[in-house]
Amino acid sequence: MSHVPMKERALNGGTQKVYRFDNGFGASVVQHSFSYGSECGQWELAVIKFDDDDWHLTYDTEITDDVIGRLEWPEVETYLGQIAAIQVA
């Protein structure tokens, strides 16, 4: 499944894509001069949690407790699907 970002913008000489899912979670996916793997054309993903229209990084999901770097785009898509499927208690 191909996910569509709610926002895409230039950031630190590269790109940031922000995704939001119905469960209140989302992802910030970046490729820029400070992200892990950018020198190889790879992406870095962070799980985010929304509070109304604001969001913050979250490090306490079953997906990861940190950012995930050095990802090829198909891996990013896999993680986006996992984040979209997080069950909210």
Order of alpha helices (4+ residues) and beta strands (2+ residues): beta-beta-beta-beta-beta-beta-alpha
